[in-house]
Amino acid sequence: MVLVTVLTVPTVLTAQASEVILAAPASTLPRGLLDSLVPLFERQGAYKVRVIGVSSAEALEKGKRGEVDVVLIQARPEERALVDGGVFTSSVRMMANDYIIVGPPNDPIELRGSRSAVHAFKRMVEGYMPFVSCADRTSPVHRLELDLWKRADVMPPGRGSKYIEAKRDMIGTLQLATQQRAYALTDRATYNALKARLDLVPLVQGDSLFANEFHVLEVAGKNAQRVNAAGAHAFALFLVSPEAQSLIGSFNFEP
């Protein structure tokens, strides 16, 4: 996990409710990270945090409806407009991960060292190489995969035996890619946690399209009477504090 440095502007907090409601994509955050961060924040004594696990899109919707106080999501294009429109008071990068393309160590189509995801996807089609997709239709990694096929202006390899729809989570997808000696798109954190059990190596990395940032957004209190604006701000400041950032930077992801 990449440690980030964030500049913040102090804000005077007023006493409000003691509970902070957080909407967060638990399925795409490193497993156990919130379980470590939340107790650290709660030990400060002012607030308790209730976590609602939803997708990034659902988290934004809950924020728009004022059903939660703070939102933690994978960066999305619509964020800026929602901040500018007053739905959220701020959007700050909390941490960053990235995506990579992995494949068999012998790398039959010689992708190793490339920094272009689009080129890699074209080469997989040209070389008629097996590719394992999580194929779950909703996860960020699958949305990125579909976008890359579109950008490459090619269809997935073979649309048959060479394009394998795992319909599993990222862990199951990588395990299947090892069994099939295939290529796969994955987030780096999941790969790093599993690499000792996989016969896959990182081949394509560093493309700007592979950026995977998580942002924290404070819900604007004016949008709903129940929003705990002070609690949201306190939790947002905590997530970018040196103490929290140190924990994030050293967090040991466990699948």
C-alpha positions as CSV (number, residue, x, y, z in Angstrom):
1,M,0.0,0.0,0.0
2,V,1.4,3.4,-1.0
3,L,1.7,6.0,1.8
4,V,0.3,9.4,0.8
5,T,1.0,12.9,2.1
6,V,-2.0,15.2,2.4
7,L,-2.3,18.8,3.4
8,T,-5.4,19.7,5.5
9,V,-6.9,22.9,6.7
10,P,-7.9,22.8,10.4
11,T,-11.6,23.3,11.1
12,V,-13.2,24.0,14.5
13,L,-15.3,21.1,15.5
14,T,-18.6,21.4,17.4
15,A,-20.1,18.8,19.7
16,Q,-22.6,16.6,17.8
17,A,-23.7,13.0,18.0
18,S,-21.2,10.5,19.2
19,E,-21.7,8.1,16.3
20,V,-20.1,8.5,12.9
21,I,-21.6,6.4,10.1
22,L,-19.1,5.4,7.4
23,A,-19.9,4.0,4.0
24,A,-17.0,2.0,2.6
25,P,-16.3,-0.6,-0.1
26,A,-15.3,-3.3,2.2
27,S,-14.9,-5.8,-0.6
28,T,-12.2,-3.8,-2.3
29,L,-10.3,-2.4,0.7
30,P,-7.5,-4.5,2.0
31,R,-9.1,-7.0,4.3
32,G,-8.8,-6.1,7.9
33,L,-7.7,-2.5,7.3
34,L,-10.8,-0.8,8.7
35,D,-10.8,-3.3,11.6
36,S,-7.4,-1.8,12.5
37,L,-8.1,1.9,11.7
38,V,-11.5,2.2,13.4
39,P,-10.4,1.1,16.9
40,L,-7.4,3.4,16.7
41,F,-9.7,6.4,16.0
42,E,-12.2,5.4,18.6
43,R,-9.5,5.3,21.3
44,Q,-9.4,9.1,20.9
45,G,-12.7,9.0,22.9
46,A,-15.0,11.4,21.0
47,Y,-16.8,9.1,18.6
48,K,-17.8,5.5,17.7
49,V,-17.8,4.5,14.1
50,R,-20.5,2.3,12.4
51,V,-19.3,0.9,9.1
52,I,-21.7,0.1,6.3
53,G,-20.1,-2.1,3.6
54,V,-21.3,-1.1,0.1
55,S,-19.8,-0.5,-3.3
56,S,-18.2,2.8,-4.2
57,A,-21.3,3.8,-6.3
58,E,-23.7,2.9,-3.5
59,A,-21.5,4.8,-1.0
60,L,-21.8,7.9,-3.1
61,E,-25.6,7.5,-3.3
62,K,-25.9,7.1,0.5
63,G,-23.8,10.3,0.8
64,K,-26.1,12.2,-1.6
65,R,-29.1,11.1,0.5
66,G,-27.5,12.1,3.8
67,E,-27.7,8.6,5.1
68,V,-24.1,8.5,6.2
69,D,-21.6,11.0,7.6
70,V,-18.4,10.1,5.7
71,V,-17.7,8.1,2.6
72,L,-14.5,6.1,1.7
73,I,-14.4,5.1,-1.9
74,Q,-12.3,4.2,-4.8
75,A,-11.7,7.4,-6.8
76,R,-14.5,8.0,-9.3
77,P,-14.9,10.7,-12.0
78,E,-18.1,12.1,-10.6
79,E,-16.5,13.0,-7.2
80,R,-15.4,16.5,-8.2
81,A,-18.8,17.5,-9.4
82,L,-20.4,16.3,-6.2
83,V,-18.0,18.3,-4.1
84,D,-18.5,21.4,-6.4
85,G,-22.2,20.9,-6.1
86,G,-22.1,20.9,-2.3
87,V,-23.0,17.2,-1.7
88,F,-19.6,16.7,-0.1
89,T,-17.5,19.3,1.6
90,S,-14.2,17.8,0.5
91,S,-12.5,14.9,-1.3
92,V,-9.1,13.9,-0.1
93,R,-6.8,11.0,-1.2
94,M,-6.3,8.6,1.7
95,M,-4.3,5.9,0.1
96,A,-3.3,4.4,-3.2
97,N,-2.8,0.9,-4.6
98,D,-2.4,0.0,-8.3
99,Y,-3.3,-2.7,-10.8
100,I,-0.8,-4.9,-12.7
101,I,-1.0,-7.6,-15.4
102,V,0.5,-10.9,-14.2
103,G,1.2,-14.0,-16.2
104,P,3.3,-17.2,-16.4
105,P,7.1,-16.8,-15.7
106,N,8.0,-17.8,-19.3
107,D,5.8,-15.0,-20.6
108,P,5.3,-16.5,-24.1
109,I,4.2,-13.2,-25.7
110,E,6.9,-11.1,-24.1
111,L,4.9,-8.6,-22.1
112,R,7.5,-8.3,-19.4
113,G,8.7,-4.7,-18.9
114,S,5.9,-3.0,-20.9
115,R,4.1,0.0,-19.3
116,S,1.2,0.0,-21.7
117,A,-1.9,-1.9,-20.6
118,V,-3.6,-1.3,-24.0
119,H,-0.6,-2.8,-25.9
120,A,-0.6,-5.8,-23.6
121,F,-4.3,-6.5,-24.3
122,K,-3.7,-6.3,-28.0
123,R,-0.7,-8.7,-27.7
124,M,-2.8,-11.2,-25.8
125,V,-5.3,-11.3,-28.7
126,E,-2.6,-11.4,-31.4
127,G,-0.8,-14.2,-29.5
128,Y,-4.1,-16.0,-28.8
129,M,-3.0,-16.4,-25.1
130,P,-5.3,-17.5,-22.3
131,F,-6.6,-14.7,-20.1
132,V,-8.6,-15.2,-16.9
133,S,-11.2,-12.6,-16.0
134,C,-12.9,-12.3,-12.7
135,A,-16.0,-11.6,-14.9
136,D,-18.1,-10.4,-12.0
137,R,-19.5,-7.4,-13.8
138,T,-19.3,-5.1,-10.8
139,S,-15.8,-5.0,-9.3
140,P,-13.4,-2.2,-10.2
141,V,-10.9,-4.7,-11.6
142,H,-13.5,-6.0,-14.1
143,R,-14.7,-2.5,-15.0
144,L,-11.0,-1.7,-15.8
145,E,-10.6,-4.8,-17.8
146,L,-13.6,-4.1,-20.0
147,D,-12.4,-0.5,-20.5
148,L,-9.0,-1.8,-21.6
149,W,-10.5,-4.2,-24.2
150,K,-12.4,-1.2,-25.5
151,R,-9.4,1.0,-25.6
152,A,-7.4,-1.7,-27.3
153,D,-10.2,-2.0,-29.9
154,V,-10.0,-5.8,-29.7
155,M,-12.2,-8.5,-28.5
156,P,-11.0,-10.7,-25.6
157,P,-8.8,-13.6,-26.9
158,G,-10.9,-16.1,-28.6
159,R,-14.1,-15.3,-26.7
160,G,-13.9,-19.1,-26.1
161,S,-11.3,-21.4,-24.6
162,K,-8.7,-18.7,-24.4
163,Y,-10.9,-16.2,-22.5
164,I,-11.7,-17.8,-19.2
165,E,-14.5,-16.3,-17.0
166,A,-13.6,-17.2,-13.5
167,K,-16.7,-15.6,-11.9
168,R,-14.8,-15.6,-8.7
169,D,-13.2,-13.0,-6.4
170,M,-9.6,-11.8,-7.2
171,I,-8.1,-14.6,-5.0
172,G,-10.0,-17.3,-7.0
173,T,-9.2,-15.6,-10.3
174,L,-5.4,-15.6,-9.6
175,Q,-5.5,-19.2,-8.5
176,L,-7.3,-20.2,-11.7
177,A,-4.8,-18.2,-13.8
178,T,-2.0,-20.2,-12.2
179,Q,-3.7,-23.4,-13.0
180,Q,-4.3,-22.4,-16.6
181,R,-0.9,-20.7,-17.1
182,A,-2.8,-17.7,-18.2
183,Y,-2.5,-13.9,-17.9
184,A,-4.7,-11.9,-15.6
185,L,-5.4,-8.3,-14.4
186,T,-5.2,-7.8,-10.6
187,D,-4.6,-5.2,-7.9
188,R,-1.1,-5.3,-6.6
189,A,-2.1,-5.8,-2.9
190,T,-4.0,-9.1,-3.6
191,Y,-1.1,-10.4,-5.8
192,N,1.5,-9.6,-3.2
193,A,-0.5,-11.3,-0.5
194,L,-0.8,-14.5,-2.6
195,K,2.4,-14.6,-4.7
196,A,4.1,-17.3,-2.7
197,R,1.2,-19.6,-3.7
198,L,1.0,-18.5,-7.3
199,D,3.1,-19.4,-10.4
200,L,2.5,-15.9,-11.8
201,V,4.8,-12.9,-12.0
202,P,4.2,-9.1,-12.6
203,L,4.7,-8.3,-16.3
204,V,3.0,-5.0,-17.0
205,Q,2.9,-2.2,-14.5
206,G,3.2,1.6,-14.2
207,D,0.5,2.5,-16.7
208,S,-1.4,5.6,-15.6
209,L,-4.6,3.6,-16.3
210,F,-3.6,1.3,-13.4
211,A,-4.0,4.0,-10.7
212,N,-6.2,2.8,-7.9
213,E,-6.8,5.6,-5.3
214,F,-9.1,5.7,-2.3
215,H,-10.6,9.0,-1.3
216,V,-12.4,10.1,1.8
217,L,-15.4,12.4,1.4
218,E,-17.2,14.4,4.2
219,V,-21.0,14.6,3.7
220,A,-22.2,18.2,3.8
221,G,-24.3,18.7,6.9
222,K,-26.7,21.1,5.2
223,N,-28.1,18.2,3.1
224,A,-29.6,16.3,5.9
225,Q,-30.4,17.2,9.5
226,R,-29.0,14.0,10.9
227,V,-25.5,14.3,9.3
228,N,-22.8,14.4,11.9
229,A,-20.5,16.9,10.2
230,A,-18.2,17.3,13.1
231,G,-17.7,13.5,13.5
232,A,-17.2,13.1,9.7
233,H,-14.5,15.8,9.8
234,A,-12.8,14.3,12.8
235,F,-12.7,10.9,11.1
236,A,-11.5,12.3,7.8
237,L,-8.7,14.2,9.5
238,F,-7.7,11.0,11.4
239,L,-7.5,8.9,8.1
240,V,-4.9,11.3,6.7
241,S,-3.1,11.8,10.0
242,P,0.5,10.6,10.5
243,E,-0.7,7.9,12.9
244,A,-3.3,6.4,10.4
245,Q,-1.0,6.9,7.4
246,S,1.8,5.0,9.2
247,L,-0.6,2.1,9.9
248,I,-1.8,2.1,6.3
249,G,1.7,2.2,4.9
250,S,2.8,-0.8,7.0
251,F,-0.4,-2.8,6.8
252,N,0.1,-6.4,6.1
253,F,-2.7,-7.4,3.6
254,E,-4.1,-10.9,4.4
255,P,-6.3,-12.6,1.8
